[in-house]
Amino acid sequence: IQNYSSLYTTHLTSTENLFKNLINMDLSINIINNWDLSNVTNANNMFNNNILLNQSLEDFDISNITTMIGILDNTGLSIQNYNKTLEGWYNQSNKNYDVIVGVKNLKYDDNAKIYRDLLISNYRWSFIGDIGPPEPFVCNRYARGIPLLFNSHNNYKQQSSRMRLAQRLRYNKNLR
């Protein structure tokens, strides 16, 4: 197929594996967003392993999709485009419950975490394989009665120096 914009998609119910493993085709999402995908229920592996795919799917019609297993696994979506996709999907007025979305190796940040979490809590969606922002956690160490916060992305030296500081403060406090 040379011209994807001319595809007749109105009666399409499955886009499973449609663009899977296409590593030498730069598919314009603007074309796909203009397709009538309102009858699609199965989008499993649609873009799986399409490493050139790096455009937001925020306007991708998900109104009748019930399964998206592997749809975005190992694609080239940047953090920004995955963020926009999550926000756009959440903001679409028609979407199904209990959708499983394959997003292996995609990353999102705090800007999209809320939309992802709302899709999970309000619509019971499941996202398989994506990577979110590091979660802060409280360690058991206290400096002057205040718990020390460490982010899981801090390197070992930073954590070690903070721990040594906390130990010194606790030691000095005990000397008084």
PyRosetta script that sets phi, psi and omega in degrees:
from pyrosetta import init, pose_from_sequence

init()
pose = pose_from_sequence("IQNYSSLYTTHLTSTENLFKNLINMDLSINIINNWDLSNVTNANNMFNNNILLNQSLEDFDISNITTMIGILDNTGLSIQNYNKTLEGWYNQSNKNYDVIVGVKNLKYDDNAKIYRDLLISNYRWSFIGDIGPPEPFVCNRYARGIPLLFNSHNNYKQQSSRMRLAQRLRYNKNLR")
pose.set_psi(1, 124.4)
pose.set_omega(1, -179.6)
pose.set_phi(2, -95.7)
pose.set_psi(2, -37.7)
pose.set_omega(2, -176.2)
pose.set_phi(3, -119.0)
pose.set_psi(3, 96.7)
pose.set_omega(3, -176.6)
pose.set_phi(4, -71.1)
pose.set_psi(4, -20.0)
pose.set_omega(4, -178.4)
pose.set_phi(5, -69.6)
pose.set_psi(5, -20.4)
pose.set_omega(5, -177.3)
pose.set_phi(6, -92.4)
pose.set_psi(6, 1.5)
pose.set_omega(6, 179.7)
pose.set_phi(7, -64.9)
pose.set_psi(7, 137.8)
pose.set_omega(7, 176.4)
pose.set_phi(8, -90.7)
pose.set_psi(8, 112.5)
pose.set_omega(8, -171.6)
pose.set_phi(9, -117.9)
pose.set_psi(9, 3.0)
pose.set_omega(9, -173.5)
pose.set_phi(10, -56.5)
pose.set_psi(10, -39.2)
pose.set_omega(10, -176.5)
pose.set_phi(11, -98.3)
pose.set_psi(11, 8.2)
pose.set_omega(11, 179.6)
pose.set_phi(12, -68.4)
pose.set_psi(12, 128.3)
pose.set_omega(12, 177.2)
pose.set_phi(13, -112.0)
pose.set_psi(13, -14.5)
pose.set_omega(13, 179.4)
pose.set_phi(14, -139.3)
pose.set_psi(14, 133.3)
pose.set_omega(14, 173.2)
pose.set_phi(15, -116.8)
pose.set_psi(15, 22.0)
pose.set_omega(15, -177.8)
pose.set_phi(16, -57.1)
pose.set_psi(16, 129.3)
pose.set_omega(16, 177.1)
pose.set_phi(17, 62.9)
pose.set_psi(17, 13.5)
pose.set_omega(17, -173.0)
pose.set_phi(18, -57.2)
pose.set_psi(18, -45.9)
pose.set_omega(18, -179.4)
pose.set_phi(19, -120.9)
pose.set_psi(19, 24.2)
pose.set_omega(19, -178.5)
pose.set_phi(20, -64.9)
pose.set_psi(20, 136.5)
pose.set_omega(20, 175.4)
pose.set_phi(21, 63.7)
pose.set_psi(21, 18.5)
pose.set_omega(21, 176.7)
pose.set_phi(22, -83.8)
pose.set_psi(22, 101.0)
pose.set_omega(22, -175.8)
pose.set_phi(23, -102.0)
pose.set_psi(23, -4.6)
pose.set_omega(23, -179.7)
pose.set_phi(24, -121.1)
pose.set_psi(24, 19.8)
pose.set_omega(24, -179.6)
pose.set_phi(25, -123.9)
pose.set_psi(25, 121.0)
pose.set_omega(25, 177.1)
pose.set_phi(26, -92.0)
pose.set_psi(26, 92.9)
pose.set_omega(26, -175.6)
pose.set_phi(27, -82.6)
pose.set_psi(27, 126.1)
pose.set_omega(27, 178.3)
pose.set_phi(28, -80.4)
pose.set_psi(28, 118.8)
pose.set_omega(28, 179.6)
pose.set_phi(29, -66.7)
pose.set_psi(29, -24.5)
pose.set_omega(29, 176.7)
pose.set_phi(30, -58.4)
pose.set_psi(30, -34.7)
pose.set_omega(30, 177.4)
pose.set_phi(31, -67.7)
pose.set_psi(31, -48.1)
pose.set_omega(31, -178.1)
pose.set_phi(32, -64.1)
pose.set_psi(32, -40.6)
pose.set_omega(32, 179.3)
pose.set_phi(33, -62.7)
pose.set_psi(33, -21.6)
pose.set_omega(33, 177.9)
pose.set_phi(34, -89.3)
pose.set_psi(34, -10.2)
pose.set_omega(34, 176.5)
pose.set_phi(35, -70.6)
pose.set_psi(35, 151.8)
pose.set_omega(35, 173.0)
pose.set_phi(36, -87.8)
pose.set_psi(36, 99.3)
pose.set_omega(36, 180.0)
pose.set_phi(37, -108.0)
pose.set_psi(37, 20.1)
pose.set_omega(37, -174.1)
pose.set_phi(38, -65.4)
pose.set_psi(38, -18.6)
pose.set_omega(38, 178.1)
pose.set_phi(39, -97.8)
pose.set_psi(39, -2.3)
pose.set_omega(39, -178.6)
pose.set_phi(40, -72.1)
pose.set_psi(40, 128.1)
pose.set_omega(40, 174.8)
pose.set_phi(41, -111.5)
pose.set_psi(41, -25.6)
pose.set_omega(41, -176.4)
pose.set_phi(42, -119.5)
pose.set_psi(42, 111.5)
pose.set_omega(42, 176.7)
pose.set_phi(43, -117.1)
pose.set_psi(43, 26.2)
pose.set_omega(43, -179.3)
pose.set_phi(44, -57.3)
pose.set_psi(44, 132.4)
pose.set_omega(44, 174.6)
pose.set_phi(45, 57.0)
pose.set_psi(45, 21.1)
pose.set_omega(45, -174.8)
pose.set_phi(46, -55.4)
pose.set_psi(46, -45.4)
pose.set_omega(46, -179.2)
pose.set_phi(47, -115.2)
pose.set_psi(47, 10.3)
pose.set_omega(47, -175.8)
pose.set_phi(48, -48.3)
pose.set_psi(48, 127.3)
pose.set_omega(48, 178.3)
pose.set_phi(49, 65.4)
pose.set_psi(49, 16.5)
pose.set_omega(49, 175.6)
pose.set_phi(50, -86.0)
pose.set_psi(50, 89.8)
pose.set_omega(50, -171.6)
pose.set_phi(51, -70.5)
pose.set_psi(51, -15.9)
pose.set_omega(51, 178.0)
pose.set_phi(52, -85.8)
pose.set_psi(52, -7.5)
pose.set_omega(52, 179.9)
pose.set_phi(53, -74.5)
pose.set_psi(53, 107.3)
pose.set_omega(53, 177.7)
pose.set_phi(54, -142.7)
pose.set_psi(54, 57.4)
pose.set_omega(54, 176.3)
pose.set_phi(55, -136.3)
pose.set_psi(55, 146.8)
pose.set_omega(55, 179.8)
pose.set_phi(56, -62.4)
pose.set_psi(56, 142.6)
pose.set_omega(56, 174.4)
pose.set_phi(57, -107.2)
pose.set_psi(57, 27.1)
pose.set_omega(57, -176.0)
pose.set_phi(58, -59.4)
pose.set_psi(58, -30.7)
pose.set_omega(58, -179.4)
pose.set_phi(59, -98.5)
pose.set_psi(59, 3.5)
pose.set_omega(59, 178.2)
pose.set_phi(60, -62.0)
pose.set_psi(60, 123.7)
pose.set_omega(60, -174.5)
pose.set_phi(61, -70.3)
pose.set_psi(61, 108.5)
pose.set_omega(61, -179.5)
pose.set_phi(62, -108.6)
pose.set_psi(62, 15.0)
pose.set_omega(62, -170.5)
pose.set_phi(63, -58.0)
pose.set_psi(63, -33.5)
pose.set_omega(63, -178.6)
pose.set_phi(64, -117.5)
pose.set_psi(64, 1.7)
pose.set_omega(64, -177.8)
pose.set_phi(65, -68.7)
pose.set_psi(65, 130.0)
pose.set_omega(65, 179.1)
pose.set_phi(66, -110.2)
pose.set_psi(66, -17.0)
pose.set_omega(66, -179.9)
pose.set_phi(67, -147.9)
pose.set_psi(67, 132.0)
pose.set_omega(67, 177.9)
pose.set_phi(68, -133.2)
pose.set_psi(68, 39.2)
pose.set_omega(68, -179.6)
pose.set_phi(69, -60.8)
pose.set_psi(69, 125.4)
pose.set_omega(69, 176.8)
pose.set_phi(70, 71.9)
pose.set_psi(70, 6.7)
pose.set_omega(70, -173.3)
pose.set_phi(71, -55.5)
pose.set_psi(71, -41.1)
pose.set_omega(71, -176.3)
pose.set_phi(72, -118.6)
pose.set_psi(72, 15.4)
pose.set_omega(72, 178.9)
pose.set_phi(73, -57.8)
pose.set_psi(73, 128.6)
pose.set_omega(73, 173.6)
pose.set_phi(74, 56.5)
pose.set_psi(74, 34.7)
pose.set_omega(74, 174.4)
pose.set_phi(75, -90.3)
pose.set_psi(75, 177.0)
pose.set_omega(75, -178.0)
pose.set_phi(76, -93.3)
pose.set_psi(76, 16.9)
pose.set_omega(76, -177.9)
pose.set_phi(77, -59.6)
pose.set_psi(77, 128.4)
pose.set_omega(77, 175.5)
pose.set_phi(78, -74.7)
pose.set_psi(78, 167.6)
pose.set_omega(78, 176.7)
pose.set_phi(79, -57.0)
pose.set_psi(79, -44.4)
pose.set_omega(79, -177.8)
pose.set_phi(80, -63.0)
pose.set_psi(80, -42.7)
pose.set_omega(80, -178.9)
pose.set_phi(81, -72.9)
pose.set_psi(81, -33.6)
pose.set_omega(81, 174.6)
pose.set_phi(82, -68.4)
pose.set_psi(82, -39.9)
pose.set_omega(82, 175.8)
pose.set_phi(83, -57.6)
pose.set_psi(83, -48.3)
pose.set_omega(83, -179.8)
pose.set_phi(84, -62.1)
pose.set_psi(84, -37.6)
pose.set_omega(84, 179.1)
pose.set_phi(85, -62.7)
pose.set_psi(85, -47.4)
pose.set_omega(85, 179.9)
pose.set_phi(86, -61.7)
pose.set_psi(86, -44.1)
pose.set_omega(86, 179.5)
pose.set_phi(87, -63.6)
pose.set_psi(87, -45.0)
pose.set_omega(87, -179.5)
pose.set_phi(88, -63.7)
pose.set_psi(88, -41.7)
pose.set_omega(88, 179.0)
pose.set_phi(89, -65.6)
pose.set_psi(89, -40.4)
pose.set_omega(89, 178.4)
pose.set_phi(90, -63.1)
pose.set_psi(90, -39.6)
pose.set_omega(90, -175.8)
pose.set_phi(91, -78.7)
pose.set_psi(91, -10.3)
pose.set_omega(91, 175.8)
pose.set_phi(92, -67.6)
pose.set_psi(92, 135.0)
pose.set_omega(92, -173.9)
pose.set_phi(93, -71.3)
pose.set_psi(93, -31.5)
pose.set_omega(93, -179.4)
pose.set_phi(94, -112.8)
pose.set_psi(94, 118.1)
pose.set_omega(94, 175.4)
pose.set_phi(95, -153.6)
pose.set_psi(95, 153.5)
pose.set_omega(95, -178.3)
pose.set_phi(96, -86.1)
pose.set_psi(96, 164.9)
pose.set_omega(96, 173.3)
pose.set_phi(97, -92.2)
pose.set_psi(97, 159.9)
pose.set_omega(97, 172.6)
pose.set_phi(98, 60.0)
pose.set_psi(98, 40.1)
pose.set_omega(98, 178.7)
pose.set_phi(99, -90.2)
pose.set_psi(99, 134.0)
pose.set_omega(99, 174.8)
pose.set_phi(100, -100.7)
pose.set_psi(100, 126.8)
pose.set_omega(100, -175.7)
pose.set_phi(101, -118.8)
pose.set_psi(101, 120.3)
pose.set_omega(101, 177.1)
pose.set_phi(102, -86.3)
pose.set_psi(102, 118.2)
pose.set_omega(102, -175.5)
pose.set_phi(103, -137.6)
pose.set_psi(103, 39.5)
pose.set_omega(103, -175.0)
pose.set_phi(104, -56.1)
pose.set_psi(104, 127.2)
pose.set_omega(104, 176.8)
pose.set_phi(105, 72.7)
pose.set_psi(105, 10.0)
pose.set_omega(105, 173.3)
pose.set_phi(106, -87.7)
pose.set_psi(106, 147.2)
pose.set_omega(106, 180.0)
pose.set_phi(107, -116.7)
pose.set_psi(107, 144.6)
pose.set_omega(107, 173.9)
pose.set_phi(108, -130.9)
pose.set_psi(108, 161.7)
pose.set_omega(108, -179.9)
pose.set_phi(109, -118.8)
pose.set_psi(109, -171.6)
pose.set_omega(109, -177.1)
pose.set_phi(110, -59.5)
pose.set_psi(110, -27.3)
pose.set_omega(110, 179.9)
pose.set_phi(111, -63.5)
pose.set_psi(111, -31.9)
pose.set_omega(111, -177.4)
pose.set_phi(112, -103.2)
pose.set_psi(112, -12.4)
pose.set_omega(112, -176.5)
pose.set_phi(113, -55.8)
pose.set_psi(113, -41.1)
pose.set_omega(113, -178.5)
pose.set_phi(114, -62.7)
pose.set_psi(114, -41.7)
pose.set_omega(114, -179.3)
pose.set_phi(115, -68.5)
pose.set_psi(115, -41.0)
pose.set_omega(115, 177.1)
pose.set_phi(116, -62.0)
pose.set_psi(116, -47.6)
pose.set_omega(116, 179.8)
pose.set_phi(117, -62.4)
pose.set_psi(117, -36.8)
pose.set_omega(117, 178.3)
pose.set_phi(118, -69.4)
pose.set_psi(118, -37.6)
pose.set_omega(118, 175.7)
pose.set_phi(119, -63.0)
pose.set_psi(119, -37.6)
pose.set_omega(119, 179.0)
pose.set_phi(120, -69.9)
pose.set_psi(120, -49.4)
pose.set_omega(120, -174.5)
pose.set_phi(121, -77.8)
pose.set_psi(121, -38.4)
pose.set_omega(121, -176.6)
pose.set_phi(122, -88.1)
pose.set_psi(122, -29.0)
pose.set_omega(122, -175.0)
pose.set_phi(123, -120.3)
pose.set_psi(123, 1.2)
pose.set_omega(123, 179.2)
pose.set_phi(124, 58.0)
pose.set_psi(124, 36.7)
pose.set_omega(124, 175.4)
pose.set_phi(125, -76.0)
pose.set_psi(125, 154.9)
pose.set_omega(125, 174.7)
pose.set_phi(126, -124.4)
pose.set_psi(126, 131.5)
pose.set_omega(126, 177.2)
pose.set_phi(127, -110.7)
pose.set_psi(127, 123.1)
pose.set_omega(127, -174.6)
pose.set_phi(128, -109.3)
pose.set_psi(128, 112.5)
pose.set_omega(128, 168.5)
pose.set_phi(129, 100.0)
pose.set_psi(129, -0.2)
pose.set_omega(129, -179.8)
pose.set_phi(130, -85.7)
pose.set_psi(130, 168.5)
pose.set_omega(130, -173.6)
pose.set_phi(131, -125.4)
pose.set_psi(131, 121.3)
pose.set_omega(131, -178.3)
pose.set_phi(132, -98.6)
pose.set_psi(132, -176.5)
pose.set_omega(132, 178.8)
pose.set_phi(133, -68.1)
pose.set_psi(133, 152.7)
pose.set_omega(133, 179.5)
pose.set_phi(134, -63.8)
pose.set_psi(134, 141.3)
pose.set_omega(134, 178.8)
pose.set_phi(135, -91.8)
pose.set_psi(135, 133.1)
pose.set_omega(135, 174.1)
pose.set_phi(136, -71.2)
pose.set_psi(136, 149.7)
pose.set_omega(136, 175.3)
pose.set_phi(137, -139.2)
pose.set_psi(137, 154.5)
pose.set_omega(137, -179.3)
pose.set_phi(138, -97.4)
pose.set_psi(138, 129.0)
pose.set_omega(138, 177.4)
pose.set_phi(139, -89.8)
pose.set_psi(139, 174.9)
pose.set_omega(139, -179.6)
pose.set_phi(140, -80.7)
pose.set_psi(140, -1.3)
pose.set_omega(140, -176.7)
pose.set_phi(141, -91.3)
pose.set_psi(141, 143.9)
pose.set_omega(141, 179.6)
pose.set_phi(142, -126.8)
pose.set_psi(142, 140.1)
pose.set_omega(142, 172.6)
pose.set_phi(143, -113.5)
pose.set_psi(143, 112.8)
pose.set_omega(143, -178.3)
pose.set_phi(144, 53.5)
pose.set_psi(144, 42.1)
pose.set_omega(144, 176.1)
pose.set_phi(145, 80.2)
pose.set_psi(145, 0.3)
pose.set_omega(145, -178.9)
pose.set_phi(146, -106.1)
pose.set_psi(146, 125.1)
pose.set_omega(146, 179.5)
pose.set_phi(147, -64.4)
pose.set_psi(147, 140.0)
pose.set_omega(147, 178.2)
pose.set_phi(148, -86.1)
pose.set_psi(148, 134.1)
pose.set_omega(148, 177.3)
pose.set_phi(149, -100.7)
pose.set_psi(149, 132.2)
pose.set_omega(149, 175.2)
pose.set_phi(150, -124.3)
pose.set_psi(150, 136.1)
pose.set_omega(150, 171.7)
pose.set_phi(151, -87.7)
pose.set_psi(151, 144.2)
pose.set_omega(151, -177.7)
pose.set_phi(152, -65.5)
pose.set_psi(152, -16.2)
pose.set_omega(152, 179.9)
pose.set_phi(153, -90.2)
pose.set_psi(153, -6.3)
pose.set_omega(153, 176.1)
pose.set_phi(154, -64.2)
pose.set_psi(154, 144.7)
pose.set_omega(154, -179.8)
pose.set_phi(155, -79.8)
pose.set_psi(155, 168.3)
pose.set_omega(155, -173.9)
pose.set_phi(156, -60.8)
pose.set_psi(156, -40.0)
pose.set_omega(156, -178.5)
pose.set_phi(157, -62.6)
pose.set_psi(157, -41.9)
pose.set_omega(157, 178.6)
pose.set_phi(158, -62.9)
pose.set_psi(158, -43.9)
pose.set_omega(158, 179.7)
pose.set_phi(159, -65.2)
pose.set_psi(159, -41.5)
pose.set_omega(159, -178.8)
pose.set_phi(160, -64.0)
pose.set_psi(160, -42.3)
pose.set_omega(160, -179.6)
pose.set_phi(161, -66.9)
pose.set_psi(161, -35.7)
pose.set_omega(161, 176.5)
pose.set_phi(162, -67.1)
pose.set_psi(162, -40.1)
pose.set_omega(162, 178.9)
pose.set_phi(163, -64.5)
pose.set_psi(163, -42.4)
pose.set_omega(163, 178.6)
pose.set_phi(164, -62.7)
pose.set_psi(164, -40.6)
pose.set_omega(164, 177.9)
pose.set_phi(165, -62.2)
pose.set_psi(165, -44.5)
pose.set_omega(165, 179.3)
pose.set_phi(166, -62.9)
pose.set_psi(166, -40.3)
pose.set_omega(166, 178.5)
pose.set_phi(167, -64.7)
pose.set_psi(167, -41.9)
pose.set_omega(167, 178.9)
pose.set_phi(168, -64.1)
pose.set_psi(168, -42.6)
pose.set_omega(168, 179.0)
pose.set_phi(169, -63.3)
pose.set_psi(169, -42.5)
pose.set_omega(169, 178.8)
pose.set_phi(170, -65.4)
pose.set_psi(170, -40.8)
pose.set_omega(170, 178.9)
pose.set_phi(171, -63.3)
pose.set_psi(171, -46.5)
pose.set_omega(171, 179.5)
pose.set_phi(172, -63.7)
pose.set_psi(172, -35.1)
pose.set_omega(172, 179.5)
pose.set_phi(173, -66.3)
pose.set_psi(173, -39.0)
pose.set_omega(173, -179.9)
pose.set_phi(174, -69.4)
pose.set_psi(174, -26.1)
pose.set_omega(174, 179.4)
pose.set_phi(175, -72.6)
pose.set_psi(175, -25.2)
pose.set_omega(175, -176.3)
pose.set_phi(176, -70.0)
pose.dump_pdb("model.pdb")
